[in-house]
Amino acid sequence: MAEESKPVAESSELVQTGKVSGWLTENGFDHELMELDHQGVELIKVEPEFLIPIATALYAYGFNYLQCQGGYDIGPGQDLVSFYHLIKVSDNAETPEEVRLKVFLPRDNPRLPSVYWIWKAADWQERESYDMFGIIYEGHPNLKRLLMPEDWVGWPLRKDYISPDFYELQDAY
C-alpha cells in the first residue's frame, strides 16, 4: 500500500508552485508558472505590460544579477520570445537562486519595455535581440543595430527571414 501512495505523492509535487512564483502570487503579481527547465529552474511567463513591475519586484526580492537576456522565434507566423535569466547572488548562499522570465510577443509588433534601468547588463543583450529578431525594447537608451549594418533590412534570426541574394557593403574598398 505504501508503494501505491508514492506515485500520488510524486505527482502532487509536480503541480506545486515554485518558490519565486509563490512569492509573486503572495504579493499580487499576475504571471503564469511554466514547466521547470531541464535544470529545475522556474520558468515564469509574464505579459509585456507586467514585465517592469515583476522585474522591479524580483530585483527588490534579491535577484540582483541579469545573467542573460535573449530572444528566440517559436516558428514562422508564431510568437517571438524575450527571456531573462535572473540570479540571486549573495555571500551566504551555497548555490545562487535562479529564475527565468519569458515574455511572448506577437511577431507583427514585438514591443516591450526595456529592463536596462533595472539591470544595466541588459544594454547590449537587448540590442542584440533587437538586431537579430526585431524586438523593440521601449525606453532603451541606445536601441540600434549591434551586429548588422544600420541599413540592413529584416531580422536575420527570425525563422521566416529570407536572405538577400546580394548585399553591397558600403566603404568596403
N, C-alpha and C positions, 0 to 999 in steps of 0.2 A: 504494500500500500504506500509506503514512504516513497518508493521509486515512481509510482504513478503521480504523486503530487509534485515531483521535481519539474517535469516539463511545464506544469502550470505556473510554478514559481519563476521559471526561466522566461516564459512568455510574458509574465506580468512585468518583468524587468525591462523588456523591450519597449514598453509603452510609457515608461516613467519619463518625466520631464527632466531635462538636463539641468545642471546647477545654474548655468547662466540664463537659460530660458526661464527657469523657475524664478530667478531674481527679477528678470524683466517683467514677467507676469505679475509678481507681487507688487511691483512698482508702477503698474498700469501701462506698460509699453506694448503696443499691438505688434505682433510678429507671428511667424509660423515656424515651429520646430520641424526641421527636416531630419532624415535619417542620418545617423552618425557616419563620418567618413571612415575609411579603412584603418585609420589610426585611432579611432574613437573620439575624434574632435567633433564638438557640437557644430552643426550647420544650422544657421538661422536665416530664414527667408524674411526679408524686410521690404516693405513697399517704398518706392522712391521718396515719397513725402515724409516718411518716418525715419529716413536714414540719419539725418543730423541729430534729431533728439535721441535716438537709440545710441548712435556713436558717441555723443557727448556723455550720456549716462554711463556707457561702458568705460569711457575714459575716467570718469569720476569714480567708478567702481574699481579701478585699478588696472585696466587694460591700457597701459601707457606706451605700448610699442606696436606699431604697424609693421609687421614683418613683411607682408606682401600685399600689394593691390594689383589686380589684373582684370582682364576681361576674356570672355570667350563667346563663341557663336554656337548656339544649340544646333542650328541647321538652317538651310535655305528656307526663307519665309517664316522662321520661328524667332523667338526672342534672343536678345543679346543679354549677357550676364556680366555684371561688375561685382567682383568679390573682394573681400577684405579679410586677411588673416591677422587676427589680433592676439597679442600675448601679454599676460600679466607678469611683468618682471619685478621680482622683489628679492631682497637679500636673504630672507628667512624661509624661502620655499625651496624644497629639493628639486622639484620639477615645475617649470612655469605652467600656468593655466593657459589654455588656448581656446579660441572660438573663431568661427569663420562666418561672416555675414555674406549673404548673396542677395543681390538686387536684380530682378528680372525686368528687362526693358523692351518696349516694342521697337523693332528694327527701323520703323519709319520715322521715329522721333525719340532716339535714345538719350534722354536728358535726366540728370540727377545732380544734386548739389555736391560740390567738392568737399572732401574731408581734410583738405590742406590746412585749414585753420585749426584743426584738432591735432593732426599728426603731420608735421612738416615733411615726413618721409613720403607722403603721397604726391609730392610735387612731380617728379619725373615719371613716377609709376602711372599717374593719371594721364600725363601727356602721352605716354606710350599706348595706353588703352584708347585714347582719342585718336592717335595717329594710325593705329592698326585696325580699329573696329568702328571708329566714328562716334564713340560715346562722348557726349558733351557734358563736361563737368562744370556746371554753372558756379561762378564765383572763384574759379581757379585764377590765380594771379597772372599766369603766362601760358594759357592753353593754346599751343601752336604745335605744328609738326615737330617731331623729335628725330625720327629715323628717315622719313621720306622727304623729298624736296617739297618746299612750300606750295608749289603749283601742281603737285601730284593729284590726280583725280581718282577718287574712290578710297576704299578701306581694304588694304591687301589681305588681312586675315579673316575677313568675312567669307563664309563658305560659298556665297553666291558671287564672289568677286571674279571678274573676267580680266585677266592680264592684258594690257595693251600690246599690240603687235610690235609697236615701235615707240620708244620714248627718247626724245632728244635731250641730252644733257647740256645744260647751259654752261658756258665758260669751261668746257671740257678740253679746249685746245688753246 
